[in-house]
Amino acid sequence: MNEPKDKSPLVPAEAQARIGRRLKAMYDDVVNQPVPDRFLELLSRLEQENHDSPAQSPKATSTPAGGVKQ
Amino acid sequence: MTTEPQSFREGLLAEIPSLRAFALSLCGNSHRADDLVQDALMRAWAAQTSFEMGTNIRAWLFTILRNGYFGELRKRRREVEDATGSYAASLSTPAEQESHLDFADFQIALAKLSADQREVLTLVGASGFSYEEAAEICGVAVGTIKSRLNRARAKLAELLQMESLPASEPETATYDRRSSAARVRAN
């Protein structure tokens, strides 16, 4: 509720647009890069772990205290 | 009712480019940015039952990533007093060829903002989130997002204007070289 000091001048539309274009250019530069292998490997590994210990199924997760197996 | 047009894994995969861009805009270092992304993906995977399919997975992932980043930042604050300074020192993205100078100036200016200012600029200015979505991601009121955004833009505009003076010198310098050469010849 209390905005202590919002006395920054409103930025002219032209400057805003210029800032916006640069931000977008920087951002898109990364977005357009291919996904590094490390992330593909990570997702495969995570999925593999799910297969190995299928905690995903609701039945398996509903035993809160009796997890002797793991 | 389209049930899962894509799996959770595919959902994550599709968002990795945006997550990387967002992370880089926060921390300014591409290696650290990818570590943040990795961390966020692992946490997202562990929390996947709490994600409702069909809701905005990008917003959900961005929230996880930024909470990780700001949590870490808070922890480190004592050691690294100036997070801004370390951001500036760690800038590592090579600029695109064409507007090389512009890009470098812009990054330097960006580094002088606070992390939450960079965050809001990116969320609204580059990722295309609405004020409301940005507010939800950051866990603050919409009014806070608006004023933060305005302050961030004002500071950036001010910095860029200041730096546009020396930055314009190299440009004229190349012309000057020619003209001074001409001048030398003329003399």
gemmi code that builds the backbone of each chain (N, CA, C; Angstrom):
import gemmi

chains = {
    "A": [
        ("MET", (0.818, -1.207, 0.000), (0.000, 0.000, 0.000), (0.858, 1.265, 0.000)),
        ("ASN", (1.835, 1.278, 0.909), (2.644, 2.492, 0.965), (3.818, 2.404, -0.001)),
        ("GLU", (3.763, 3.230, -0.997), (4.871, 3.296, -1.932), (5.755, 4.456, -1.494)),
        ("PRO", (6.868, 4.158, -0.877), (7.658, 5.175, -0.208), (8.062, 6.341, -1.096)),
        ("LYS", (8.754, 6.044, -2.165), (9.214, 7.174, -2.976), (9.131, 6.821, -4.454)),
        ("ASP", (7.987, 7.115, -4.978), (7.821, 6.839, -6.397), (7.840, 8.146, -7.155)),
        ("LYS", (8.928, 8.837, -6.985), (8.984, 10.147, -7.630), (9.873, 10.130, -8.877)),
        ("SER", (10.158, 8.904, -9.350), (10.934, 8.844, -10.584), (10.098, 9.434, -11.703)),
        ("PRO", (10.734, 10.202, -12.553), (9.981, 10.816, -13.643), (9.467, 9.747, -14.586)),
        ("LEU", (8.340, 10.000, -15.186), (7.854, 9.062, -16.188), (8.806, 9.094, -17.373)),
        ("VAL", (9.144, 7.897, -17.821), (10.102, 7.823, -18.918), (9.377, 8.095, -20.234)),
        ("PRO", (9.933, 8.957, -21.048), (9.294, 9.255, -22.334), (9.056, 7.987, -23.144)),
        ("ALA", (7.987, 7.967, -23.868), (7.597, 6.769, -24.624), (8.713, 6.290, -25.550)),
        ("GLU", (9.402, 7.235, -26.110), (10.459, 6.866, -27.067), (11.582, 6.100, -26.371)),
        ("ALA", (11.987, 6.604, -25.199), (13.036, 5.934, -24.437), (12.563, 4.568, -23.968)),
        ("GLN", (11.304, 4.499, -23.562), (10.746, 3.219, -23.141), (10.806, 2.194, -24.255)),
        ("ALA", (10.460, 2.667, -25.444), (10.461, 1.772, -26.600), (11.880, 1.307, -26.909)),
        ("ARG", (12.816, 2.215, -26.756), (14.206, 1.888, -27.032), (14.710, 0.852, -26.030)),
        ("ILE", (14.395, 1.081, -24.771), (14.774, 0.128, -23.727), (14.134, -1.229, -24.005)),
        ("GLY", (12.855, -1.176, -24.353), (12.127, -2.402, -24.621), (12.741, -3.209, -25.753)),
        ("ARG", (13.141, -2.519, -26.802), (13.733, -3.211, -27.953), (15.044, -3.897, -27.588)),
        ("ARG", (15.833, -3.204, -26.787), (17.131, -3.790, -26.408), (16.965, -4.977, -25.475)),
        ("LEU", (16.055, -4.815, -24.536), (15.788, -5.926, -23.623), (15.353, -7.157, -24.403)),
        ("LYS", (14.457, -6.909, -25.307), (13.901, -8.006, -26.099), (14.994, -8.650, -26.955)),
        ("ALA", (15.860, -7.813, -27.500), (16.931, -8.340, -28.344), (17.879, -9.221, -27.539)),
        ("MET", (18.219, -8.761, -26.340), (19.101, -9.538, -25.463), (18.463, -10.872, -25.092)),
        ("TYR", (17.202, -10.760, -24.754), (16.443, -11.921, -24.310), (16.285, -12.944, -25.439)),
        ("ASP", (15.893, -12.438, -26.577), (15.670, -13.330, -27.715), (16.953, -13.991, -28.193)),
        ("ASP", (18.043, -13.277, -27.991), (19.333, -13.821, -28.361), (19.561, -15.168, -27.652)),
        ("VAL", (19.187, -15.220, -26.385), (19.341, -16.460, -25.615), (18.235, -17.455, -25.958)),
        ("VAL", (17.023, -16.944, -26.080), (15.892, -17.835, -26.382), (16.134, -18.620, -27.676)),
        ("ASN", (16.790, -17.976, -28.617), (17.007, -18.627, -29.915), (18.176, -19.595, -29.939)),
        ("GLN", (18.907, -19.666, -28.860), (20.003, -20.641, -28.813), (19.441, -22.047, -28.623)),
        ("PRO", (20.111, -23.035, -29.158), (19.644, -24.408, -28.937), (19.777, -24.791, -27.469)),
        ("VAL", (18.943, -25.707, -27.037), (18.993, -26.158, -25.645), (20.289, -26.951, -25.417)),
        ("PRO", (21.108, -26.522, -24.465), (22.360, -27.251, -24.206), (22.095, -28.702, -23.800)),
        ("ASP", (23.025, -29.556, -24.170), (22.880, -30.986, -23.894), (22.661, -31.301, -22.424)),
        ("ARG", (23.309, -30.504, -21.566), (23.214, -30.827, -20.139), (21.760, -30.895, -19.669)),
        ("PHE", (20.896, -30.090, -20.289), (19.505, -30.087, -19.845), (18.737, -31.279, -20.396)),
        ("LEU", (19.095, -31.679, -21.610), (18.463, -32.864, -22.180), (18.843, -34.087, -21.348)),
        ("GLU", (20.119, -34.122, -20.976), (20.602, -35.230, -20.141), (19.916, -35.216, -18.786)),
        ("LEU", (19.787, -34.028, -18.232), (19.140, -33.911, -16.925), (17.711, -34.446, -16.959)),
        ("LEU", (16.953, -34.039, -17.970), (15.566, -34.492, -18.049), (15.478, -36.001, -18.241)),
        ("SER", (16.369, -36.539, -19.055), (16.380, -37.999, -19.248), (16.683, -38.702, -17.939)),
        ("ARG", (17.636, -38.138, -17.215), (18.018, -38.747, -15.944), (16.852, -38.710, -14.952)),
        ("LEU", (16.192, -37.566, -14.876), (15.066, -37.436, -13.959), (13.957, -38.417, -14.316)),
        ("GLU", (13.728, -38.552, -15.610), (12.679, -39.462, -16.036), (13.062, -40.907, -15.730)),
        ("GLN", (14.329, -41.200, -15.926), (14.828, -42.536, -15.646), (14.657, -42.876, -14.163)),
        ("GLU", (14.963, -41.893, -13.313), (14.814, -42.094, -11.871), (13.372, -42.395, -11.509)),
        ("ASN", (12.452, -41.738, -12.204), (11.035, -42.000, -11.965), (10.672, -43.436, -12.320)),
        ("HIS", (11.291, -43.923, -13.384), (11.022, -45.300, -13.813), (11.576, -46.283, -12.793)),
        ("ASP", (12.754, -45.952, -12.301), (13.411, -46.850, -11.352), (12.662, -46.921, -10.028)),
        ("SER", (12.241, -45.756, -9.540), (11.456, -45.747, -8.303), (10.181, -44.967, -8.560)),
        ("PRO", (9.152, -45.659, -9.002), (7.937, -44.986, -9.455), (7.146, -44.352, -8.316)),
        ("ALA", (7.692, -43.269, -7.778), (7.002, -42.555, -6.713), (5.847, -41.749, -7.287)),
        ("GLN", (5.779, -41.757, -8.625), (4.756, -40.958, -9.295), (3.349, -41.489, -9.069)),
        ("SER", (3.239, -42.802, -8.993), (1.906, -43.357, -8.857), (1.351, -43.008, -7.483)),
        ("PRO", (0.083, -42.574, -7.427), (-0.506, -42.101, -6.183), (-0.451, -43.138, -5.062)),
        ("LYS", (-0.551, -44.404, -5.405), (-0.516, -45.444, -4.377), (0.813, -45.446, -3.638)),
        ("ALA", (1.859, -45.325, -4.410), (3.195, -45.399, -3.816), (3.471, -44.247, -2.863)),
        ("THR", (2.886, -43.080, -3.158), (3.176, -41.921, -2.322), (2.314, -41.880, -1.068)),
        ("SER", (1.285, -42.723, -1.017), (0.363, -42.615, 0.116), (0.795, -43.400, 1.343)),
        ("THR", (2.028, -43.812, 1.362), (2.555, -44.446, 2.578), (3.595, -43.529, 3.196)),
        ("PRO", (3.131, -42.626, 4.046), (4.015, -41.576, 4.524), (5.145, -42.062, 5.450)),
        ("ALA", (4.840, -42.888, 6.408), (5.850, -43.194, 7.419), (6.517, -44.560, 7.190)),
        ("GLY", (5.865, -45.382, 6.409), (6.356, -46.746, 6.311), (7.391, -46.965, 5.220)),
        ("GLY", (8.108, -45.930, 4.868), (9.050, -46.045, 3.761), (10.325, -46.782, 4.146)),
        ("VAL", (10.200, -48.036, 4.497), (11.372, -48.808, 4.901), (12.279, -49.098, 3.705)),
        ("LYS", (11.573, -49.313, 2.567), (12.297, -49.678, 1.359), (13.350, -48.658, 0.977)),
        ("GLN", (12.974, -47.352, 1.134), (13.916, -46.370, 0.597), (14.736, -45.694, 1.672)),
    ],
    "B": [
        ("MET", (-11.776, -30.323, -23.232), (-10.859, -30.954, -22.291), (-9.756, -31.731, -22.988)),
        ("THR", (-8.752, -31.034, -23.391), (-7.620, -31.732, -23.990), (-6.690, -32.166, -22.872)),
        ("THR", (-6.631, -33.446, -22.635), (-5.797, -33.934, -21.556), (-4.354, -34.059, -22.012)),
        ("GLU", (-3.522, -33.282, -21.379), (-2.084, -33.314, -21.620), (-1.695, -33.447, -23.082)),
        ("PRO", (-1.714, -32.349, -23.789), (-1.253, -32.422, -25.174), (0.239, -32.773, -25.187)),
        ("GLN", (0.904, -32.489, -24.091), (2.315, -32.840, -23.993), (2.592, -33.288, -22.562)),
        ("SER", (3.641, -34.056, -22.423), (3.977, -34.536, -21.092), (4.609, -33.416, -20.283)),
        ("PHE", (4.718, -33.663, -19.020), (5.358, -32.696, -18.132), (6.795, -32.441, -18.591)),
        ("ARG", (7.441, -33.516, -18.957), (8.825, -33.402, -19.439), (8.919, -32.494, -20.659)),
        ("GLU", (8.009, -32.698, -21.591), (8.014, -31.862, -22.791), (7.703, -30.413, -22.457)),
        ("GLY", (6.835, -30.240, -21.462), (6.515, -28.891, -21.007), (7.751, -28.189, -20.482)),
        ("LEU", (8.531, -28.901, -19.691), (9.769, -28.327, -19.152), (10.743, -28.019, -20.284)),
        ("LEU", (10.885, -28.985, -21.145), (11.838, -28.852, -22.251), (11.547, -27.601, -23.078)),
        ("ALA", (10.270, -27.389, -23.344), (9.875, -26.251, -24.180), (10.183, -24.911, -23.519)),
        ("GLU", (10.259, -24.913, -22.205), (10.482, -23.648, -21.492), (11.949, -23.364, -21.185)),
        ("ILE", (12.808, -24.306, -21.480), (14.226, -24.109, -21.145), (14.825, -22.854, -21.793)),
        ("PRO", (14.564, -22.589, -23.078), (15.130, -21.357, -23.659), (14.698, -20.092, -22.916)),
        ("SER", (13.444, -20.004, -22.569), (12.967, -18.818, -21.843), (13.563, -18.749, -20.443)),
        ("LEU", (13.657, -19.891, -19.810), (14.246, -19.920, -18.469), (15.697, -19.449, -18.493)),
        ("ARG", (16.419, -19.875, -19.515), (17.825, -19.459, -19.624), (17.935, -17.955, -19.832)),
        ("ALA", (17.063, -17.430, -20.667), (17.097, -15.989, -20.928), (16.739, -15.204, -19.664)),
        ("PHE", (15.758, -15.680, -18.961), (15.337, -15.029, -17.728), (16.457, -15.089, -16.685)),
        ("ALA", (17.030, -16.267, -16.522), (18.104, -16.443, -15.536), (19.294, -15.538, -15.854)),
        ("LEU", (19.627, -15.443, -17.124), (20.759, -14.598, -17.509), (20.467, -13.125, -17.228)),
        ("SER", (19.242, -12.735, -17.443), (18.896, -11.339, -17.180), (18.964, -11.042, -15.681)),
        ("LEU", (18.752, -12.040, -14.870), (18.844, -11.832, -13.417), (20.288, -11.752, -12.950)),
        ("CYS", (21.099, -12.723, -13.357), (22.428, -12.828, -12.749), (23.566, -12.320, -13.640)),
        ("GLY", (23.336, -12.222, -14.931), (24.345, -11.637, -15.812), (25.503, -12.542, -16.185)),
        ("ASN", (25.450, -13.779, -15.757), (26.548, -14.702, -16.061), (25.957, -15.982, -16.628)),
        ("SER", (26.403, -16.352, -17.819), (25.714, -17.452, -18.492), (25.919, -18.805, -17.805)),
        ("HIS", (27.080, -18.996, -17.173), (27.292, -20.262, -16.459), (26.388, -20.346, -15.238)),
        ("ARG", (26.371, -19.270, -14.513), (25.545, -19.240, -13.316), (24.075, -19.337, -13.712)),
        ("ALA", (23.727, -18.699, -14.815), (22.341, -18.736, -15.288), (21.920, -20.178, -15.555)),
        ("ASP", (22.798, -20.937, -16.204), (22.447, -22.324, -16.492), (22.378, -23.169, -15.225)),
        ("ASP", (23.182, -22.823, -14.235), (23.065, -23.520, -12.948), (21.715, -23.229, -12.302)),
        ("LEU", (21.287, -21.984, -12.429), (19.972, -21.617, -11.887), (18.867, -22.388, -12.599)),
        ("VAL", (19.010, -22.522, -13.908), (18.013, -23.254, -14.684), (17.989, -24.727, -14.263)),
        ("GLN", (19.166, -25.291, -14.125), (19.254, -26.698, -13.721), (18.579, -26.910, -12.362)),
        ("ASP", (18.895, -26.019, -11.448), (18.318, -26.087, -10.115), (16.792, -25.975, -10.174)),
        ("ALA", (16.320, -25.045, -10.977), (14.873, -24.838, -11.101), (14.199, -26.068, -11.723)),
        ("LEU", (14.851, -26.662, -12.713), (14.267, -27.842, -13.357), (14.161, -29.002, -12.376)),
        ("MET", (15.200, -29.159, -11.566), (15.180, -30.244, -10.598), (14.090, -30.037, -9.552)),
        ("ARG", (13.966, -28.786, -9.125), (12.912, -28.515, -8.142), (11.529, -28.663, -8.746)),
        ("ALA", (11.411, -28.227, -9.990), (10.126, -28.351, -10.678), (9.756, -29.825, -10.825)),
        ("TRP", (10.761, -30.612, -11.158), (10.506, -32.048, -11.338), (10.020, -32.669, -10.028)),
        ("ALA", (10.697, -32.295, -8.953), (10.323, -32.843, -7.645), (8.924, -32.387, -7.221)),
        ("ALA", (8.521, -31.226, -7.719), (7.236, -30.661, -7.295), (6.148, -30.852, -8.349)),
        ("GLN", (6.384, -31.744, -9.293), (5.473, -31.798, -10.440), (4.041, -32.151, -10.080)),
        ("THR", (3.835, -32.822, -8.982), (2.448, -33.126, -8.599), (1.701, -31.859, -8.193)),
        ("SER", (2.450, -30.821, -7.804), (1.783, -29.578, -7.399), (1.486, -28.680, -8.597)),
        ("PHE", (1.941, -29.099, -9.764), (1.633, -28.304, -10.946), (0.340, -28.781, -11.587)),
        ("GLU", (-0.547, -27.836, -11.841), (-1.805, -28.196, -12.494), (-1.631, -28.073, -13.989)),
        ("MET", (-1.730, -29.207, -14.654), (-1.629, -29.216, -16.111), (-2.658, -28.252, -16.698)),
        ("GLY", (-2.241, -27.533, -17.694), (-3.172, -26.602, -18.321), (-3.008, -25.184, -17.800)),
        ("THR", (-2.381, -25.035, -16.626), (-2.099, -23.685, -16.163), (-0.759, -23.255, -16.755)),
        ("ASN", (-0.419, -22.028, -16.524), (0.761, -21.450, -17.164), (2.063, -22.021, -16.609)),
        ("ILE", (2.622, -22.948, -17.348), (3.839, -23.618, -16.862), (5.027, -22.655, -16.858)),
        ("ARG", (5.030, -21.711, -17.788), (6.144, -20.771, -17.825), (6.158, -19.926, -16.551)),
        ("ALA", (5.006, -19.413, -16.179), (4.926, -18.592, -14.962), (5.330, -19.416, -13.740)),
        ("TRP", (4.899, -20.651, -13.728), (5.221, -21.542, -12.609), (6.728, -21.768, -12.514)),
        ("LEU", (7.343, -22.036, -13.648), (8.786, -22.280, -13.673), (9.591, -21.015, -13.355)),
        ("PHE", (9.132, -19.900, -13.875), (9.817, -18.635, -13.592), (9.788, -18.347, -12.092)),
        ("THR", (8.665, -18.662, -11.471), (8.544, -18.440, -10.029), (9.569, -19.291, -9.282)),
        ("ILE", (9.675, -20.540, -9.674), (10.635, -21.435, -9.029), (12.052, -20.921, -9.217)),
        ("LEU", (12.350, -20.500, -10.430), (13.711, -20.038, -10.712), (14.052, -18.768, -9.923)),
        ("ARG", (13.148, -17.813, -9.949), (13.483, -16.549, -9.284), (13.516, -16.725, -7.763)),
        ("ASN", (12.674, -17.593, -7.226), (12.740, -17.846, -5.783), (14.087, -18.464, -5.415)),
        ("GLY", (14.566, -19.334, -6.281), (15.888, -19.921, -6.056), (16.968, -18.858, -6.084)),
        ("TYR", (16.885, -17.998, -7.080), (17.902, -16.957, -7.228), (17.883, -15.973, -6.066)),
        ("PHE", (16.710, -15.484, -5.721), (16.655, -14.479, -4.660), (16.940, -15.082, -3.288)),
        ("GLY", (16.602, -16.348, -3.134), (16.935, -17.025, -1.885), (18.447, -17.095, -1.706)),
        ("GLU", (19.105, -17.461, -2.785), (20.564, -17.550, -2.787), (21.183, -16.170, -2.556)),
        ("LEU", (20.597, -15.178, -3.202), (21.101, -13.813, -3.091), (21.012, -13.328, -1.648)),
        ("ARG", (19.910, -13.641, -1.006), (19.715, -13.226, 0.381), (20.768, -13.875, 1.274)),
        ("LYS", (21.027, -15.137, 0.987), (22.023, -15.860, 1.787), (23.396, -15.256, 1.622)),
        ("ARG", (23.685, -14.865, 0.409), (25.033, -14.374, 0.118), (25.242, -12.920, 0.468)),
        ("ARG", (24.148, -12.250, 0.744), (24.234, -10.799, 0.866), (25.332, -10.338, 1.817)),
        ("ARG", (25.533, -11.085, 2.882), (26.558, -10.681, 3.839), (27.949, -10.780, 3.226)),
        ("GLU", (28.174, -11.873, 2.526), (29.502, -12.052, 1.923), (29.719, -11.071, 0.770)),
        ("VAL", (28.751, -11.047, -0.109), (28.896, -10.181, -1.274), (28.023, -8.958, -1.067)),
        ("GLU", (28.612, -7.918, -0.504), (27.818, -6.731, -0.197), (27.169, -6.168, -1.451)),
        ("ASP", (27.951, -5.990, -2.480), (27.359, -5.396, -3.676), (27.049, -6.440, -4.735)),
        ("ALA", (25.814, -6.859, -4.710), (25.377, -7.827, -5.720), (25.476, -7.192, -7.102)),
        ("THR", (25.313, -5.892, -7.133), (25.384, -5.179, -8.403), (26.796, -5.236, -8.961)),
        ("GLY", (27.754, -5.044, -8.076), (29.139, -5.074, -8.504), (29.525, -6.419, -9.069)),
        ("SER", (29.081, -7.479, -8.399), (29.443, -8.811, -8.869), (28.717, -9.130, -10.170)),
        ("TYR", (27.536, -8.579, -10.308), (26.815, -8.777, -11.569), (27.616, -8.136, -12.696)),
        ("ALA", (28.054, -6.918, -12.435), (28.803, -6.193, -13.458), (30.088, -6.932, -13.809)),
        ("ALA", (30.764, -7.435, -12.770), (32.034, -8.100, -12.993), (31.860, -9.417, -13.737)),
        ("SER", (30.678, -9.995, -13.618), (30.492, -11.329, -14.171), (29.849, -11.320, -15.546)),
        ("LEU", (29.566, -10.156, -16.044), (28.944, -10.073, -17.370), (29.751, -10.850, -18.397)),
        ("SER", (29.109, -11.744, -19.049), (29.896, -12.598, -19.926), (29.261, -12.879, -21.274)),
        ("THR", (28.078, -12.354, -21.478), (27.449, -12.646, -22.757), (28.086, -11.823, -23.861)),
        ("PRO", (28.587, -12.473, -24.854), (29.102, -11.702, -25.973), (27.934, -11.055, -26.704)),
        ("ALA", (28.101, -9.836, -27.086), (27.017, -9.144, -27.761), (26.919, -9.618, -29.203)),
        ("GLU", (25.757, -9.467, -29.739), (25.587, -9.788, -31.151), (26.444, -8.848, -31.991)),
        ("GLN", (26.839, -9.351, -33.134), (27.792, -8.600, -33.947), (27.391, -7.159, -34.234)),
        ("GLU", (26.189, -6.990, -34.735), (25.850, -5.698, -35.318), (25.924, -4.518, -34.352)),
        ("SER", (25.103, -4.546, -33.326), (25.077, -3.393, -32.438), (25.939, -3.668, -31.213)),
        ("HIS", (27.146, -4.026, -31.473), (28.084, -4.429, -30.439), (28.184, -3.403, -29.315)),
        ("LEU", (28.455, -2.188, -29.675), (28.623, -1.129, -28.680), (27.349, -0.888, -27.893)),
        ("ASP", (26.254, -0.796, -28.604), (24.966, -0.576, -27.971), (24.682, -1.623, -26.930)),
        ("PHE", (24.943, -2.860, -27.303), (24.668, -3.976, -26.427), (25.502, -3.901, -25.167)),
        ("ALA", (26.769, -3.634, -25.344), (27.666, -3.562, -24.198), (27.229, -2.452, -23.251)),
        ("ASP", (26.923, -1.297, -23.800), (26.456, -0.176, -22.979), (25.204, -0.552, -22.218)),
        ("PHE", (24.338, -1.206, -22.935), (23.064, -1.558, -22.337), (23.256, -2.530, -21.174)),
        ("GLN", (24.130, -3.495, -21.381), (24.389, -4.474, -20.329), (25.025, -3.834, -19.102)),
        ("ILE", (25.920, -2.908, -19.357), (26.569, -2.224, -18.239), (25.544, -1.426, -17.441)),
        ("ALA", (24.662, -0.755, -18.172), (23.605, 0.013, -17.501), (22.694, -0.911, -16.711)),
        ("LEU", (22.360, -2.025, -17.318), (21.481, -3.001, -16.682), (22.098, -3.525, -15.382)),
        ("ALA", (23.401, -3.676, -15.419), (24.115, -4.204, -14.252), (24.059, -3.244, -13.077)),
        ("LYS", (23.766, -1.995, -13.365), (23.722, -1.009, -12.287), (22.365, -0.966, -11.598)),
        ("LEU", (21.419, -1.682, -12.143), (20.112, -1.742, -11.501), (20.129, -2.816, -10.423)),
        ("SER", (19.122, -2.795, -9.564), (19.011, -3.872, -8.577), (18.439, -5.097, -9.270)),
        ("ALA", (18.642, -6.248, -8.646), (18.167, -7.493, -9.262), (16.656, -7.481, -9.450)),
        ("ASP", (15.937, -6.899, -8.499), (14.478, -6.921, -8.680), (14.021, -5.935, -9.757)),
        ("GLN", (14.848, -4.943, -10.020), (14.520, -4.057, -11.147), (14.767, -4.765, -12.476)),
        ("ARG", (15.884, -5.493, -12.539), (16.151, -6.253, -13.771), (15.061, -7.297, -13.984)),
        ("GLU", (14.648, -7.884, -12.889), (13.631, -8.919, -12.977), (12.338, -8.385, -13.597)),
        ("VAL", (11.882, -7.269, -13.076), (10.603, -6.758, -13.558), (10.712, -6.258, -14.999)),
        ("LEU", (11.853, -5.678, -15.321), (12.064, -5.248, -16.708), (11.972, -6.434, -17.660)),
        ("THR", (12.595, -7.524, -17.260), (12.602, -8.705, -18.111), (11.222, -9.339, -18.210)),
        ("LEU", (10.588, -9.501, -17.065), (9.284, -10.169, -17.064), (8.279, -9.438, -17.944)),
        ("VAL", (8.225, -8.127, -17.765), (7.226, -7.356, -18.492), (7.755, -6.932, -19.872)),
        ("GLY", (9.028, -6.525, -19.905), (9.563, -5.969, -21.135), (10.010, -6.989, -22.156)),
        ("ALA", (10.403, -8.172, -21.707), (10.930, -9.139, -22.672), (10.161, -10.454, -22.696)),
        ("SER", (9.744, -10.939, -21.529), (9.036, -12.227, -21.508), (7.574, -12.074, -21.873)),
        ("GLY", (7.082, -10.854, -21.817), (5.710, -10.609, -22.226), (4.656, -10.968, -21.195)),
        ("PHE", (5.032, -11.003, -19.928), (4.024, -11.249, -18.899), (3.257, -9.957, -18.626)),
        ("SER", (2.011, -10.125, -18.215), (1.220, -8.959, -17.827), (1.680, -8.504, -16.446)),
        ("TYR", (1.260, -7.315, -16.044), (1.585, -6.831, -14.700), (1.090, -7.818, -13.644)),
        ("GLU", (-0.092, -8.330, -13.881), (-0.692, -9.247, -12.908), (0.127, -10.533, -12.785)),
        ("GLU", (0.540, -11.051, -13.944), (1.347, -12.280, -13.911), (2.700, -12.014, -13.259)),
        ("ALA", (3.287, -10.883, -13.602), (4.583, -10.529, -13.011), (4.450, -10.390, -11.499)),
        ("ALA", (3.346, -9.794, -11.065), (3.111, -9.627, -9.630), (3.022, -10.979, -8.940)),
        ("GLU", (2.369, -11.906, -9.600), (2.220, -13.237, -9.027), (3.561, -13.956, -8.956)),
        ("ILE", (4.323, -13.849, -10.020), (5.634, -14.494, -10.061), (6.538, -13.938, -8.965)),
        ("CYS", (6.527, -12.635, -8.789), (7.409, -11.997, -7.809), (6.829, -12.015, -6.397)),
        ("GLY", (5.563, -12.359, -6.291), (4.947, -12.384, -4.973), (4.747, -11.005, -4.359)),
        ("VAL", (4.452, -10.029, -5.208), (4.190, -8.673, -4.717), (2.901, -8.143, -5.355)),
        ("ALA", (2.471, -6.956, -4.910), (1.253, -6.356, -5.451), (1.504, -5.794, -6.852)),
        ("VAL", (0.440, -5.692, -7.616), (0.542, -5.152, -8.975), (1.104, -3.726, -8.946)),
        ("GLY", (0.673, -2.952, -7.937), (1.170, -1.577, -7.808), (2.673, -1.536, -7.624)),
        ("THR", (3.194, -2.500, -6.894), (4.645, -2.580, -6.678), (5.365, -2.852, -7.987)),
        ("ILE", (4.786, -3.729, -8.781), (5.376, -4.042, -10.087), (5.431, -2.787, -10.942)),
        ("LYS", (4.336, -2.059, -10.955), (4.272, -0.852, -11.788), (5.284, 0.192, -11.349)),
        ("SER", (5.386, 0.414, -10.041), (6.323, 1.449, -9.604), (7.765, 0.986, -9.756)),
        ("ARG", (7.985, -0.293, -9.527), (9.329, -0.848, -9.710), (9.761, -0.728, -11.171)),
        ("LEU", (8.830, -1.021, -12.033), (9.106, -0.959, -13.464), (9.427, 0.472, -13.882)),
        ("ASN", (8.666, 1.379, -13.343), (8.883, 2.780, -13.693), (10.237, 3.273, -13.197)),
        ("ARG", (10.556, 2.885, -11.978), (11.868, 3.277, -11.438), (12.998, 2.665, -12.243)),
        ("ALA", (12.815, 1.407, -12.614), (13.850, 0.708, -13.381), (14.064, 1.388, -14.732)),
        ("ARG", (12.981, 1.718, -15.386), (13.087, 2.382, -16.687), (13.722, 3.754, -16.556)),
        ("ALA", (13.319, 4.477, -15.506), (13.852, 5.818, -15.303), (15.364, 5.766, -15.094)),
        ("LYS", (15.781, 4.810, -14.268), (17.212, 4.693, -13.979), (17.984, 4.301, -15.237)),
        ("LEU", (17.407, 3.359, -15.953), (18.056, 2.877, -17.168), (18.160, 3.995, -18.202)),
        ("ALA", (17.093, 4.735, -18.349), (17.091, 5.837, -19.317), (18.148, 6.864, -18.939)),
        ("GLU", (18.218, 7.101, -17.639), (19.192, 8.071, -17.148), (20.617, 7.578, -17.415)),
        ("LEU", (20.860, 6.334, -17.088), (22.189, 5.760, -17.288), (22.587, 5.745, -18.756)),
        ("LEU", (21.646, 5.385, -19.585), (21.962, 5.275, -21.011), (22.226, 6.638, -21.625)),
        ("GLN", (21.511, 7.604, -21.110), (21.707, 8.948, -21.619), (23.105, 9.442, -21.237)),
        ("MET", (23.475, 9.155, -19.985), (24.794, 9.542, -19.513), (25.871, 8.866, -20.339)),
        ("GLU", (25.599, 7.613, -20.631), (26.637, 6.854, -21.321), (26.586, 7.011, -22.828)),
        ("SER", (25.527, 7.613, -23.291), (25.444, 7.796, -24.744), (26.391, 8.908, -25.186)),
        ("LEU", (26.830, 9.716, -24.204), (27.787, 10.768, -24.563), (29.168, 10.188, -24.898)),
        ("PRO", (29.785, 9.459, -23.949), (31.079, 8.876, -24.315), (30.939, 7.802, -25.385)),
        ("ALA", (29.807, 7.129, -25.407), (29.642, 6.041, -26.366), (29.604, 6.564, -27.796)),
        ("SER", (29.203, 7.806, -27.951), (29.103, 8.341, -29.311), (30.474, 8.801, -29.810)),
        ("GLU", (31.408, 8.876, -28.891), (32.734, 9.355, -29.287), (33.474, 8.430, -30.264)),
        ("PRO", (33.497, 7.114, -29.965), (34.208, 6.242, -30.900), (33.660, 6.359, -32.317)),
        ("GLU", (32.350, 6.555, -32.398), (31.718, 6.684, -33.707), (32.296, 7.872, -34.464)),
        ("THR", (32.300, 9.009, -33.748), (32.805, 10.211, -34.401), (34.319, 10.106, -34.580)),
        ("ALA", (34.932, 9.330, -33.695), (36.387, 9.188, -33.767), (36.816, 8.574, -35.094)),
        ("THR", (36.040, 7.600, -35.571), (36.406, 6.980, -36.843), (36.317, 7.990, -37.977)),
        ("TYR", (35.318, 8.848, -37.859), (35.204, 9.893, -38.881), (36.337, 10.906, -38.718)),
        ("ASP", (36.619, 11.171, -37.419), (37.651, 12.160, -37.128), (39.004, 11.744, -37.683)),
        ("ARG", (39.228, 10.410, -37.582), (40.516, 9.928, -38.058), (40.716, 10.307, -39.521)),
        ("ARG", (39.619, 10.086, -40.228), (39.674, 10.407, -41.645), (39.877, 11.913, -41.846)),
        ("SER", (39.037, 12.639, -41.105), (39.080, 14.083, -41.325), (40.380, 14.692, -40.805)),
        ("SER", (40.923, 14.074, -39.721), (42.173, 14.632, -39.220), (43.324, 14.282, -40.171)),
        ("ALA", (43.171, 13.103, -40.783), (44.166, 12.728, -41.785), (44.104, 13.717, -42.949)),
        ("ALA", (42.868, 14.018, -43.271), (42.668, 14.989, -44.352), (43.230, 16.346, -43.948)),
        ("ARG", (42.991, 16.603, -42.631), (43.462, 17.890, -42.142), (44.997, 17.958, -42.206)),
        ("VAL", (45.613, 16.834, -41.807), (47.074, 16.789, -41.814), (47.599, 17.035, -43.232)),
        ("ARG", (46.882, 16.354, -44.148), (47.308, 16.508, -45.536), (47.137, 17.965, -46.000)),
        ("ALA", (46.024, 18.499, -45.538), (45.720, 19.871, -45.960), (46.720, 20.877, -45.394)),
        ("ASN", (47.174, 20.522, -44.141), (48.115, 21.472, -43.529), (49.460, 21.504, -44.232)),
    ],
}
model = gemmi.Model(1)
for chain_id, residues in chains.items():
    chain = gemmi.Chain(chain_id)
    for i, (resn, *xyz) in enumerate(residues, 1):
        res = gemmi.Residue()
        res.name, res.seqid = resn, gemmi.SeqId(i, " ")
        for name, pos in zip(("N", "CA", "C"), xyz):
            atom = gemmi.Atom()
            atom.name, atom.element = name, gemmi.Element(name[0])
            atom.pos, atom.b_iso = gemmi.Position(*pos), 0.0
            res.add_atom(atom)
        chain.add_residue(res)
    model.add_chain(chain)
structure = gemmi.Structure()
structure.add_model(model)
structure.setup_entities()
